[in-house]
């Protein structure tokens, strides 16, 4: 009886408080004070967001928070499979923008119509069955017309449509409005890995249809997994007008990869029924050393040990593609990924007091200066401790530009030797460099290199310096980043101009250093 009276009094008190509040129950209630999209998603879509956010999610939240105010934005993201990228960009973000009416017409595009429908179905389910959304956004949540598996209209008039790759997009409208937000989620499949024709068709369709489906104010988000070096999303990260970002499940590899190799031999001993238990015991005994230097993207979901188990199970190549945004088969590459991730690998500013500096040039430009091989300039310096500092300039450029840029590199870097490969350009290129040098009143310490040794053999000479961690590379340098990519892909990559020029600069440095040469001369080195 007492409890019943208390409940009655509480209900009476609640009614009195509610009566004093200035609420018009026929109008839309004010949304909860959650301004950040990540907090909004965790509150309204709590069944999807059960773990702490990763660095990828935090970065993405910052980008998406005010993206609707930065009209005409183009964002391309490569993220590991299983990183909840679709949950964010194909569910939470479209819902958030639609309910607040930041976007009026949203397209969700995926590899197939069936996959795109699944993304739209997840959005529809929240709009139909999420009571928290219905309470906060009564003017938006509700079935409009149409309300189908390919296209829906919310109660507030916002349209969300699902399309498959290759679908007709031109001319689509929501009444008078063209698409204001286009989300392209995993636009390619495994068939694109083996078919260059399919990759080129996807690229052409995207640039002709998707990129022109909206207006100059349309925002386009493309996200996916790196299935191939020329896959759509990776190409966009390297395309002008696009903000590209690549996230990796293992951000930094452990320093003691030798211990992980021992562990892998135990873990893969499938003939031993206790191989997994013994591998775990080995890890636990050496955990501190095996974890040193490592960093993972989302430790609350995938620990370093979980990721290394997956790598040992599915193989290095699928792991590199699915988890690391690096689709080149590492088993076919010369150097392990750990060679390109160690303390001191990057440097910010060139150190002063270098013992010797050289410049290397591979002038290759192929049949087409715009799309052929790169002309590669490599600046290389050695300090008193034997560390080598490197900066690269890799571009598509014709011969006159190669000469002009080379003269400028000599002027600014002041190397004691400038190694130029002259196998194909022989007298013409050398004569042009000397002519422009005299014209600019600049002495060029040119050394002509006529390479006779196989290129792969020469580039492999860089291996000991990588293994001993003697090489340092200039950070925030696009050319240097391209050089690193070519080195990672060697010898199966499409280009090796950068590593070739680096080897020549290093070869010249070794010869001049051993000879004690303080200044340059015009000569010839034949190997």
Kinemage of the C-alpha trace (Angstrom):
@kinemage 1
@onewidth
@group {chain A} dominant
@subgroup {mainchain}
@vectorlist {calphas} color= white
{ca unk a 1} P 0.000 0.000 0.000
{ca unk a 2} L 2.807 2.390 0.960
{ca unk a 3} L 4.684 1.726 -2.242
{ca unk a 4} L 1.539 2.326 -4.279
{ca unk a 5} L 1.031 5.723 -2.618
{ca unk a 6} L 4.653 6.691 -3.312
{ca unk a 7} L 4.323 5.774 -6.978
{ca unk a 8} L 1.099 7.778 -7.205
{ca unk a 9} L 2.733 10.843 -5.650
{ca unk a 10} L 5.722 10.532 -7.993
{ca unk a 11} L 3.431 10.395 -11.028
{ca unk a 12} L 1.555 13.439 -9.764
{ca unk a 13} L 4.818 15.306 -9.233
{ca unk a 14} L 6.012 14.402 -12.713
{ca unk a 15} L 2.763 15.725 -14.217
{ca unk a 16} L 3.123 19.027 -12.307
{ca unk a 17} L 6.739 19.450 -13.497
{ca unk a 18} L 5.797 18.620 -17.048
{ca unk a 19} L 2.934 21.113 -16.944
{ca unk a 20} L 5.382 23.907 -16.088
{ca unk a 21} L 7.756 23.079 -18.983
{ca unk a 22} L 7.224 25.101 -22.192
{ca unk a 23} L 6.801 22.074 -24.463
{ca unk a 24} L 4.506 22.000 -27.438
{ca unk a 25} L 3.914 18.268 -27.784
{ca unk a 26} L 2.651 18.660 -31.341
{ca unk a 27} L 5.978 20.108 -32.534
{ca unk a 28} L 9.306 18.318 -32.976
{ca unk a 29} L 11.190 18.011 -29.648
{ca unk a 30} L 14.690 19.408 -29.479
{ca unk a 31} L 17.352 16.795 -30.243
{ca unk a 32} L 19.482 15.645 -27.368
{ca unk a 33} L 22.517 17.874 -26.788
{ca unk a 34} L 24.841 15.641 -28.837
{ca unk a 35} L 26.624 17.778 -31.392
{ca unk a 36} L 29.479 15.470 -32.336
{ca unk a 37} L 28.684 12.773 -34.872
{ca unk a 38} L 30.667 10.125 -32.967
{ca unk a 39} L 28.723 10.789 -29.759
{ca unk a 40} L 25.497 10.922 -31.766
{ca unk a 41} L 26.228 7.555 -33.384
{ca unk a 42} L 27.097 5.892 -30.070
{ca unk a 43} L 23.849 7.173 -28.563
{ca unk a 44} L 21.353 6.511 -31.345
{ca unk a 45} L 23.052 3.463 -32.897
{ca unk a 46} L 24.358 1.902 -29.724
{ca unk a 47} L 23.964 -1.666 -30.991
{ca unk a 48} L 26.594 -0.946 -33.656
{ca unk a 49} L 29.002 1.011 -31.479
{ca unk a 50} L 29.975 -1.308 -28.638
{ca unk a 51} L 33.762 -0.753 -28.530
{ca unk a 52} L 35.970 2.299 -28.012
{ca unk a 53} L 36.710 4.159 -31.211
{ca unk a 54} L 39.906 3.584 -33.159
{ca unk a 55} L 42.226 6.265 -34.526
{ca unk a 56} L 40.525 5.737 -37.885
{ca unk a 57} L 37.108 6.443 -36.353
{ca unk a 58} L 38.352 9.526 -34.513
{ca unk a 59} L 39.901 10.875 -37.717
{ca unk a 60} L 36.752 10.082 -39.676
{ca unk a 61} L 34.517 11.730 -37.070
{ca unk a 62} L 36.482 14.967 -37.376
{ca unk a 63} L 36.207 14.869 -41.177
{ca unk a 64} L 32.491 14.081 -41.267
{ca unk a 65} L 31.441 16.478 -38.520
{ca unk a 66} L 31.329 19.547 -40.767
{ca unk a 67} L 31.678 17.950 -44.178
{ca unk a 68} L 28.202 19.169 -45.135
{ca unk a 69} L 29.473 22.741 -44.761
{ca unk a 70} L 32.457 22.065 -47.057
{ca unk a 71} L 30.559 21.589 -50.262
{ca unk a 72} L 32.262 19.906 -53.200
{ca unk a 73} L 34.516 17.796 -50.954
{ca unk a 74} L 35.991 14.598 -52.379
{ca unk a 75} L 37.271 12.051 -49.848
{ca unk a 76} L 38.865 8.656 -50.667
{ca unk a 77} L 39.594 6.238 -47.809
{ca unk a 78} L 41.404 2.915 -47.751
{ca unk a 79} L 40.756 1.093 -44.487
{ca unk a 80} L 41.185 -2.500 -43.276
{ca unk a 81} L 38.394 -4.973 -43.757
{ca unk a 82} L 36.549 -5.291 -40.453
{ca unk a 83} L 37.272 -1.694 -39.370
{ca unk a 84} L 33.541 -0.727 -39.375
{ca unk a 85} L 34.043 1.681 -42.256
{ca unk a 86} L 30.660 0.783 -43.800
{ca unk a 87} L 28.920 1.245 -40.451
{ca unk a 88} L 30.244 4.778 -40.344
{ca unk a 89} L 29.956 5.943 -43.936
{ca unk a 90} L 27.032 3.897 -45.292
{ca unk a 91} L 24.839 3.905 -42.171
{ca unk a 92} L 25.643 6.436 -39.463
{ca unk a 93} L 26.669 9.340 -41.704
{ca unk a 94} L 23.774 9.115 -44.205
{ca unk a 95} L 21.307 8.804 -41.298
{ca unk a 96} L 22.828 11.745 -39.463
{ca unk a 97} L 22.795 14.018 -42.503
{ca unk a 98} L 19.306 12.923 -43.581
{ca unk a 99} L 17.675 13.388 -40.173
{ca unk a 100} L 19.208 16.841 -39.769
{ca unk a 101} L 18.483 17.543 -43.454
{ca unk a 102} L 22.091 18.488 -44.115
{ca unk a 103} L 21.748 16.548 -47.397
{ca unk a 104} L 18.612 16.369 -49.530
{ca unk a 105} L 19.456 13.560 -51.924
{ca unk a 106} L 21.876 10.768 -50.975
{ca unk a 107} L 23.194 7.986 -53.212
{ca unk a 108} L 24.720 4.847 -51.685
{ca unk a 109} L 26.689 2.930 -54.314
{ca unk a 110} L 28.317 -0.457 -53.869
{ca unk a 111} L 29.863 -3.195 -56.011
{ca unk a 112} L 26.466 -4.753 -56.758
{ca unk a 113} L 22.852 -3.685 -56.517
{ca unk a 114} L 22.271 -6.414 -53.915
{ca unk a 115} L 25.070 -5.065 -51.699
{ca unk a 116} L 23.811 -1.492 -52.031
{ca unk a 117} L 20.327 -2.668 -51.055
{ca unk a 118} L 21.749 -4.207 -47.879
{ca unk a 119} L 23.211 -0.842 -46.905
{ca unk a 120} L 19.889 0.873 -47.574
{ca unk a 121} L 18.021 -1.845 -45.673
{ca unk a 122} L 20.148 -1.116 -42.584
{ca unk a 123} L 19.191 2.556 -42.846
{ca unk a 124} L 15.506 1.673 -43.262
{ca unk a 125} L 15.587 -0.619 -40.230
{ca unk a 126} L 16.789 2.201 -38.000
{ca unk a 127} L 14.158 4.550 -39.379
{ca unk a 128} L 11.414 1.953 -38.815
{ca unk a 129} L 12.431 0.292 -35.545
{ca unk a 130} L 14.613 2.731 -33.599
{ca unk a 131} L 12.357 4.344 -30.940
{ca unk a 132} L 15.066 6.777 -29.811
{ca unk a 133} L 15.348 8.213 -33.306
{ca unk a 134} L 11.556 8.350 -33.655
{ca unk a 135} L 11.214 10.274 -30.399
{ca unk a 136} L 13.924 12.804 -31.202
{ca unk a 137} L 13.171 13.295 -34.913
{ca unk a 138} L 9.389 12.808 -35.364
{ca unk a 139} L 9.285 15.191 -38.343
{ca unk a 140} L 11.921 13.158 -40.187
{ca unk a 141} L 11.395 9.555 -39.140
{ca unk a 142} L 8.512 8.090 -41.050
{ca unk a 143} L 7.761 6.356 -44.299
{ca unk a 144} L 7.418 8.592 -47.250
{ca unk a 145} L 6.702 7.624 -50.811
{ca unk a 146} L 8.467 5.733 -52.243
{ca unk a 147} L 9.661 3.340 -49.546
{ca unk a 148} L 11.221 0.455 -51.451
{ca unk a 149} L 14.349 -1.618 -51.533
{ca unk a 150} L 16.162 0.729 -53.944
{ca unk a 151} L 14.829 4.174 -53.017
{ca unk a 152} L 13.213 5.699 -49.939
{ca unk a 153} L 11.886 9.125 -49.054
{ca unk a 154} L 11.901 10.195 -45.411
{ca unk a 155} L 9.066 12.154 -43.863
{ca unk a 156} L 11.175 15.315 -44.159
{ca unk a 157} L 11.550 14.836 -47.919
{ca unk a 158} L 15.137 13.558 -47.986
{ca unk a 159} L 15.699 10.776 -50.532
{ca unk a 160} L 18.229 7.956 -50.097
{ca unk a 161} L 18.855 5.661 -53.058
{ca unk a 162} L 20.859 2.432 -53.493
{ca unk a 163} L 22.739 1.688 -56.726
{ca unk a 164} L 25.205 -0.906 -57.966
{ca unk a 165} L 28.464 -0.188 -59.762
{ca unk a 166} L 27.855 0.487 -63.435
{ca unk a 167} L 24.247 1.599 -62.936
{ca unk a 168} L 22.840 4.550 -64.846
{ca unk a 169} L 23.247 7.618 -62.661
{ca unk a 170} L 23.051 10.510 -65.070
{ca unk a 171} L 19.823 12.489 -64.711
{ca unk a 172} L 18.729 11.165 -61.312
{ca unk a 173} L 16.919 13.744 -59.210
{ca unk a 174} L 14.923 14.265 -56.062
{ca unk a 175} L 12.318 16.550 -57.554
{ca unk a 176} L 14.454 19.479 -58.774
{ca unk a 177} L 17.581 18.493 -56.831
{ca unk a 178} L 20.503 16.440 -58.031
{ca unk a 179} L 22.455 14.221 -55.589
{ca unk a 180} L 24.078 16.268 -52.836
{ca unk a 181} L 25.954 13.360 -51.188
{ca unk a 182} L 27.348 10.289 -52.962
{ca unk a 183} L 28.760 7.438 -50.879
{ca unk a 184} L 30.671 4.772 -52.798
{ca unk a 185} L 31.313 1.775 -50.523
{ca unk a 186} L 33.600 -1.040 -51.773
{ca unk a 187} L 32.929 -0.432 -55.490
{ca unk a 188} L 35.032 -3.362 -56.744
{ca unk a 189} L 35.206 -7.098 -56.150
{ca unk a 190} L 37.760 -9.890 -56.436
{ca unk a 191} L 37.281 -10.117 -60.211
{ca unk a 192} L 38.901 -6.703 -60.537
{ca unk a 193} L 42.133 -8.148 -59.107
{ca unk a 194} L 42.742 -10.271 -62.200
{ca unk a 195} L 41.035 -8.168 -64.862
{ca unk a 196} L 42.715 -4.946 -65.963
{ca unk a 197} L 39.760 -4.367 -68.290
{ca unk a 198} L 37.285 -4.416 -65.393
{ca unk a 199} L 39.460 -2.031 -63.386
{ca unk a 200} L 39.623 0.369 -66.314
{ca unk a 201} L 35.851 0.112 -66.858
{ca unk a 202} L 35.214 0.954 -63.204
{ca unk a 203} L 37.585 3.912 -63.408
{ca unk a 204} L 35.962 5.208 -66.591
{ca unk a 205} L 32.427 4.719 -65.232
{ca unk a 206} L 33.283 6.509 -62.010
{ca unk a 207} L 34.802 9.546 -63.717
{ca unk a 208} L 32.141 9.777 -66.403
{ca unk a 209} L 29.030 8.928 -64.382
{ca unk a 210} L 29.546 9.202 -60.627
{ca unk a 211} L 31.789 12.263 -60.576
{ca unk a 212} L 29.281 14.104 -62.781
{ca unk a 213} L 26.064 12.874 -61.163
{ca unk a 214} L 25.724 15.853 -58.866
{ca unk a 215} L 26.851 19.449 -59.028
{ca unk a 216} L 29.978 21.323 -58.008
{ca unk a 217} L 28.472 21.364 -54.504
{ca unk a 218} L 28.081 17.576 -54.258
{ca unk a 219} L 30.191 15.765 -51.664
{ca unk a 220} L 31.596 12.375 -52.723
{ca unk a 221} L 32.946 9.770 -50.286
{ca unk a 222} L 34.702 6.662 -51.607
{ca unk a 223} L 35.920 3.974 -49.247
{ca unk a 224} L 37.157 0.477 -49.722
{ca unk a 225} L 39.846 -2.157 -49.405
{ca unk a 226} L 42.985 -2.134 -51.531
{ca unk a 227} L 42.343 -5.079 -53.845
{ca unk a 228} L 44.916 -4.056 -56.456
{ca unk a 229} L 47.477 -1.301 -56.938
{ca unk a 230} L 45.250 0.172 -59.670
{ca unk a 231} L 41.946 -0.320 -57.856
{ca unk a 232} L 39.559 2.615 -57.876
{ca unk a 233} L 39.939 3.805 -54.296
{ca unk a 234} L 43.759 3.657 -54.326
{ca unk a 235} L 43.905 5.568 -57.597
{ca unk a 236} L 41.679 8.264 -56.124
{ca unk a 237} L 44.008 8.711 -53.123
{ca unk a 238} L 46.662 9.735 -55.647
{ca unk a 239} L 44.419 11.917 -57.811
{ca unk a 240} L 44.328 15.683 -57.745
{ca unk a 241} L 41.207 17.168 -56.184
{ca unk a 242} L 40.823 14.243 -53.786
{ca unk a 243} L 41.746 14.030 -50.131
{ca unk a 244} L 43.133 10.524 -49.753
{ca unk a 245} L 43.961 8.591 -46.604
{ca unk a 246} L 45.174 5.021 -46.073
{ca unk a 247} L 44.725 3.289 -42.712
{ca unk a 248} L 46.501 0.064 -41.779
{ca unk a 249} L 45.583 -2.517 -39.166
{ca unk a 250} L 49.236 -2.718 -38.080
{ca unk a 251} L 50.419 0.866 -38.090
{ca unk a 252} L 53.953 0.029 -36.980
{ca unk a 253} L 55.535 -3.380 -37.229
{ca unk a 254} L 57.297 -4.887 -34.186
{ca unk a 255} L 61.029 -4.359 -34.012
{ca unk a 256} L 61.733 -8.027 -33.295
{ca unk a 257} L 60.315 -9.609 -36.424
{ca unk a 258} L 62.876 -12.380 -35.975
{ca unk a 259} L 60.965 -13.534 -32.879
{ca unk a 260} L 57.689 -13.380 -34.822
{ca unk a 261} L 59.229 -15.589 -37.491
{ca unk a 262} L 60.108 -18.149 -34.822
{ca unk a 263} L 56.570 -17.871 -33.463
{ca unk a 264} L 55.086 -18.330 -36.942
{ca unk a 265} L 57.010 -21.551 -37.462
{ca unk a 266} L 55.425 -22.895 -34.274
{ca unk a 267} L 51.960 -21.542 -35.082
{ca unk a 268} L 51.973 -23.082 -38.554
{ca unk a 269} L 53.082 -26.500 -37.319
{ca unk a 270} L 49.654 -27.926 -38.095
{ca unk a 271} L 50.818 -31.515 -37.696
{ca unk a 272} L 51.170 -30.765 -33.973
{ca unk a 273} L 47.673 -30.760 -32.403
{ca unk a 274} L 48.921 -28.289 -29.775
{ca unk a 275} L 50.602 -25.897 -32.177
{ca unk a 276} L 48.328 -22.954 -31.281
{ca unk a 277} L 48.817 -23.459 -27.533
{ca unk a 278} L 52.590 -23.732 -27.937
{ca unk a 279} L 52.678 -20.625 -30.130
{ca unk a 280} L 50.711 -18.680 -27.526
{ca unk a 281} L 53.074 -19.896 -24.793
{ca unk a 282} L 56.055 -18.725 -26.868
{ca unk a 283} L 54.416 -15.326 -27.275
{ca unk a 284} L 53.655 -15.000 -23.579
{ca unk a 285} L 57.283 -15.779 -22.684
{ca unk a 286} L 58.551 -13.149 -25.134
{ca unk a 287} L 55.628 -10.740 -25.122
{ca unk a 288} L 57.536 -7.610 -24.097
{ca unk a 289} L 60.144 -8.036 -26.824
{ca unk a 290} L 57.645 -9.112 -29.482
{ca unk a 291} L 55.398 -6.097 -28.827
{ca unk a 292} L 58.209 -3.532 -28.746
{ca unk a 293} L 57.764 -0.839 -31.374
{ca unk a 294} L 54.408 -2.160 -32.583
{ca unk a 295} L 51.231 -0.127 -32.932
{ca unk a 296} L 47.825 -1.352 -34.109
{ca unk a 297} L 44.882 0.658 -35.384
{ca unk a 298} L 42.065 -0.766 -33.245
{ca unk a 299} L 43.478 -2.754 -30.315
{ca unk a 300} L 40.048 -3.121 -28.661
{ca unk a 301} L 38.906 -5.187 -31.641
{ca unk a 302} L 42.112 -6.674 -33.034
{ca unk a 303} L 45.205 -7.031 -30.880
{ca unk a 304} L 48.655 -7.404 -32.358
{ca unk a 305} L 48.550 -11.109 -31.569
{ca unk a 306} L 45.159 -11.522 -33.275
{ca unk a 307} L 46.453 -9.785 -36.381
{ca unk a 308} L 49.635 -11.821 -36.537
{ca unk a 309} L 47.576 -14.998 -36.183
{ca unk a 310} L 45.411 -13.885 -39.100
{ca unk a 311} L 48.513 -13.077 -41.160
{ca unk a 312} L 49.960 -16.518 -40.476
{ca unk a 313} L 46.628 -18.161 -41.345
{ca unk a 314} L 45.605 -16.428 -44.580
{ca unk a 315} L 49.089 -15.603 -45.844
{ca unk a 316} L 51.125 -12.430 -46.213
{ca unk a 317} L 49.651 -11.346 -49.549
{ca unk a 318} L 45.934 -11.417 -48.565
{ca unk a 319} L 46.802 -9.814 -45.231
{ca unk a 320} L 48.729 -7.022 -46.941
{ca unk a 321} L 45.774 -6.335 -49.227
{ca unk a 322} L 42.887 -6.754 -46.787
{ca unk a 323} L 44.476 -5.259 -43.690
{ca unk a 324} L 47.403 -3.088 -44.744
{ca unk a 325} L 46.179 -1.300 -47.860
{ca unk a 326} L 49.145 -2.766 -49.740
{ca unk a 327} L 47.953 -5.112 -52.495
{ca unk a 328} L 51.344 -6.127 -53.859
{ca unk a 329} L 52.214 -9.686 -52.836
{ca unk a 330} L 54.943 -9.300 -50.168
{ca unk a 331} L 56.035 -12.862 -50.755
{ca unk a 332} L 57.183 -11.792 -54.223
{ca unk a 333} L 58.845 -8.606 -52.986
{ca unk a 334} L 62.526 -8.319 -52.201
{ca unk a 335} L 62.296 -6.674 -48.794
{ca unk a 336} L 60.011 -7.269 -45.819
{ca unk a 337} L 57.616 -4.511 -44.778
{ca unk a 338} L 59.496 -4.159 -41.470
{ca unk a 339} L 62.447 -2.728 -43.438
{ca unk a 340} L 60.376 0.391 -44.013
{ca unk a 341} L 59.176 0.979 -40.459
{ca unk a 342} L 61.776 1.488 -37.769
{ca unk a 343} L 62.746 4.297 -35.384
{ca unk a 344} L 64.520 7.066 -37.260
{ca unk a 345} L 63.310 5.886 -40.687
{ca unk a 346} L 61.917 9.384 -41.401
{ca unk a 347} L 63.707 12.680 -40.823
{ca unk a 348} L 62.274 16.193 -40.813
{ca unk a 349} L 65.224 18.417 -41.732
{ca unk a 350} L 68.508 17.669 -43.424
{ca unk a 351} L 71.274 17.372 -40.808
{ca unk a 352} L 74.159 19.835 -40.953
{ca unk a 353} L 77.761 18.789 -41.372
{ca unk a 354} L 77.245 15.826 -43.690
{ca unk a 355} L 80.497 14.184 -44.731
{ca unk a 356} L 79.536 13.759 -48.367
{ca unk a 357} L 76.558 14.436 -50.632
{ca unk a 358} L 75.735 12.987 -54.044
{ca unk a 359} L 72.906 13.317 -56.538
{ca unk a 360} L 71.602 10.492 -58.725
{ca unk a 361} L 69.423 10.639 -61.836
{ca unk a 362} L 67.568 7.934 -63.712
{ca unk a 363} L 66.271 9.994 -66.657
{ca unk a 364} L 63.801 7.362 -67.889
{ca unk a 365} L 60.640 8.823 -69.336
{ca unk a 366} L 59.407 5.948 -71.478
{ca unk a 367} L 57.478 6.533 -74.671
{ca unk a 368} L 55.228 9.144 -73.079
{ca unk a 369} L 56.559 11.771 -70.664
{ca unk a 370} L 53.148 12.079 -69.050
{ca unk a 371} L 52.316 8.434 -68.400
{ca unk a 372} L 55.574 6.512 -68.917
{ca unk a 373} L 58.398 5.926 -66.453
{ca unk a 374} L 59.424 8.547 -63.932
{ca unk a 375} L 62.542 10.647 -64.134
{ca unk a 376} L 64.048 10.148 -60.677
{ca unk a 377} L 66.380 12.531 -58.847
{ca unk a 378} L 67.803 11.249 -55.565
{ca unk a 379} L 69.580 13.467 -53.046
{ca unk a 380} L 71.810 11.372 -50.783
{ca unk a 381} L 73.951 12.425 -47.820
{ca unk a 382} L 76.131 10.526 -45.314
{ca unk a 383} L 76.805 11.619 -41.723
{ca unk a 384} L 79.768 10.818 -39.499
{ca unk a 385} L 77.973 7.768 -38.059
{ca unk a 386} L 77.419 6.158 -41.446
{ca unk a 387} L 73.698 6.925 -41.710
{ca unk a 388} L 72.432 7.787 -45.174
{ca unk a 389} L 69.833 10.522 -45.661
{ca unk a 390} L 67.694 10.447 -48.785
{ca unk a 391} L 65.162 12.683 -50.537
{ca unk a 392} L 63.538 11.865 -53.880
{ca unk a 393} L 62.006 13.884 -56.691
{ca unk a 394} L 60.034 11.574 -59.021
{ca unk a 395} L 57.944 13.058 -61.803
{ca unk a 396} L 56.837 12.531 -65.397
{ca unk a 397} L 58.753 15.173 -67.369
{ca unk a 398} L 60.312 15.652 -70.827
{ca unk a 399} L 64.060 15.946 -71.404
{ca unk a 400} L 64.301 19.787 -71.222
{ca unk a 401} L 62.546 19.749 -67.849
{ca unk a 402} L 64.817 16.933 -66.625
{ca unk a 403} L 67.864 19.062 -67.432
{ca unk a 404} L 66.425 22.228 -65.882
{ca unk a 405} L 65.412 20.416 -62.677
{ca unk a 406} L 68.794 18.652 -62.478
{ca unk a 407} L 70.674 21.944 -62.663
{ca unk a 408} L 68.453 23.355 -59.924
{ca unk a 409} L 69.043 20.296 -57.708
{ca unk a 410} L 72.822 20.814 -58.053
{ca unk a 411} L 72.467 24.514 -57.238
{ca unk a 412} L 70.438 23.892 -54.085
{ca unk a 413} L 71.904 20.604 -52.792
{ca unk a 414} L 75.558 21.205 -53.832
{ca unk a 415} L 76.622 17.565 -54.185
{ca unk a 416} L 80.250 16.570 -54.772
{ca unk a 417} L 79.068 14.192 -57.488
{ca unk a 418} L 76.083 13.948 -59.846
{ca unk a 419} L 75.523 10.435 -61.246
{ca unk a 420} L 73.566 10.320 -64.501
{ca unk a 421} L 72.576 7.120 -66.242
{ca unk a 422} L 73.388 7.611 -69.917
{ca unk a 423} L 72.637 4.198 -71.419
{ca unk a 424} L 69.880 5.537 -73.652
{ca unk a 425} L 70.557 9.281 -73.735
{ca unk a 426} L 74.370 9.116 -73.838
{ca unk a 427} L 75.858 12.164 -75.563
{ca unk a 428} L 72.631 14.134 -75.994
{ca unk a 429} L 71.748 14.311 -72.306
{ca unk a 430} L 75.302 14.936 -71.100
{ca unk a 431} L 75.861 17.635 -73.672
{ca unk a 432} L 72.598 19.322 -72.723
{ca unk a 433} L 73.487 19.306 -69.009
{ca unk a 434} L 76.912 20.827 -69.749
{ca unk a 435} L 75.388 23.446 -72.032
{ca unk a 436} L 72.788 24.554 -69.478
{ca unk a 437} L 75.385 24.462 -66.686
{ca unk a 438} L 77.663 26.806 -68.615
{ca unk a 439} L 74.709 29.015 -69.449
{ca unk a 440} L 73.807 29.206 -65.748
{ca unk a 441} L 77.486 29.670 -64.782
{ca unk a 442} L 77.270 26.587 -62.585
{ca unk a 443} L 79.879 23.823 -62.438
{ca unk a 444} L 78.105 20.467 -62.627
{ca unk a 445} L 80.044 17.610 -60.927
{ca unk a 446} L 78.730 15.153 -63.498
{ca unk a 447} L 79.609 11.461 -63.578
{ca unk a 448} L 78.295 9.520 -66.535
{ca unk a 449} L 77.128 6.013 -65.658
{ca unk a 450} L 76.773 3.402 -68.364
{ca unk a 451} L 75.073 0.535 -66.538
{ca unk a 452} L 75.887 -2.941 -67.810
{ca unk a 453} L 74.925 -4.945 -64.723
{ca unk a 454} L 71.329 -6.207 -64.521
{ca unk a 455} L 69.091 -3.572 -62.912
{ca unk a 456} L 67.609 -5.945 -60.317
{ca unk a 457} L 71.081 -7.020 -59.238
{ca unk a 458} L 72.084 -3.387 -58.813
{ca unk a 459} L 68.977 -2.409 -56.842
{ca unk a 460} L 69.445 -5.387 -54.520
{ca unk a 461} L 72.611 -3.670 -53.290
{ca unk a 462} L 70.324 -1.452 -51.222
{ca unk a 463} L 69.210 -4.459 -49.150
{ca unk a 464} L 72.039 -4.478 -46.559
{ca unk a 465} L 71.526 -0.772 -45.831
{ca unk a 466} L 67.813 -1.354 -45.239
{ca unk a 467} L 68.463 -4.433 -43.117
{ca unk a 468} L 71.022 -2.548 -40.997
{ca unk a 469} L 68.616 0.406 -40.737
{ca unk a 470} L 71.174 2.794 -42.131
{ca unk a 471} L 68.816 4.598 -44.504
{ca unk a 472} L 66.795 7.652 -43.488
{ca unk a 473} L 64.104 9.225 -45.686
{ca unk a 474} L 62.751 12.780 -45.878
{ca unk a 475} L 59.250 13.061 -44.435
{ca unk a 476} L 56.409 15.013 -46.040
{ca unk a 477} L 57.974 14.608 -49.482
{ca unk a 478} L 55.670 13.210 -52.210
{ca unk a 479} L 58.618 12.077 -54.294
{ca unk a 480} L 60.190 10.282 -51.353
{ca unk a 481} L 56.886 8.571 -50.526
{ca unk a 482} L 56.729 7.329 -54.124
{ca unk a 483} L 60.318 6.084 -53.850
{ca unk a 484} L 59.418 4.092 -50.722
{ca unk a 485} L 56.429 2.571 -52.519
{ca unk a 486} L 58.607 1.525 -55.442
{ca unk a 487} L 61.106 -0.031 -53.034
{ca unk a 488} L 58.342 -1.915 -51.241
{ca unk a 489} L 57.044 -3.260 -54.561
{ca unk a 490} L 60.448 -4.225 -55.965
{ca unk a 491} L 60.913 -6.303 -58.074
{ca unk a 492} L 57.225 -6.859 -58.995
{ca unk a 493} L 56.125 -3.219 -59.073
{ca unk a 494} L 55.322 -1.267 -62.219
{ca unk a 495} L 58.198 1.201 -61.710
{ca unk a 496} L 61.686 1.061 -60.193
{ca unk a 497} L 63.151 4.380 -61.378
{ca unk a 498} L 63.548 5.677 -57.817
{ca unk a 499} L 65.440 2.666 -56.404
{ca unk a 500} L 67.621 2.661 -59.545
{ca unk a 501} L 68.601 6.311 -59.048
{ca unk a 502} L 69.191 5.704 -55.330
{ca unk a 503} L 71.563 2.837 -56.087
{ca unk a 504} L 73.517 5.036 -58.526
{ca unk a 505} L 73.776 7.870 -56.007
{ca unk a 506} L 74.961 5.384 -53.386
{ca unk a 507} L 77.458 3.745 -55.756
{ca unk a 508} L 78.941 7.119 -56.661
{ca unk a 509} L 79.069 8.124 -52.988
{ca unk a 510} L 80.992 4.983 -52.046
{ca unk a 511} L 83.549 5.526 -54.829
{ca unk a 512} L 84.079 9.209 -54.097
{ca unk a 513} L 84.190 8.670 -50.341
{ca unk a 514} L 86.815 5.951 -50.682
{ca unk a 515} L 88.847 8.129 -53.047
{ca unk a 516} L 88.502 11.164 -50.785
{ca unk a 517} L 87.173 13.243 -53.662
{ca unk a 518} L 86.175 16.712 -52.478
{ca unk a 519} L 84.952 18.048 -55.784
{ca unk a 520} L 83.341 16.706 -58.900
{ca unk a 521} L 84.691 15.887 -62.308
{ca unk a 522} L 83.290 14.698 -65.584
{ca unk a 523} L 84.005 10.999 -65.883
{ca unk a 524} L 82.529 7.617 -66.632
{ca unk a 525} L 81.680 4.716 -64.347
{ca unk a 526} L 80.955 1.388 -66.012
{ca unk a 527} L 79.524 -1.527 -63.981
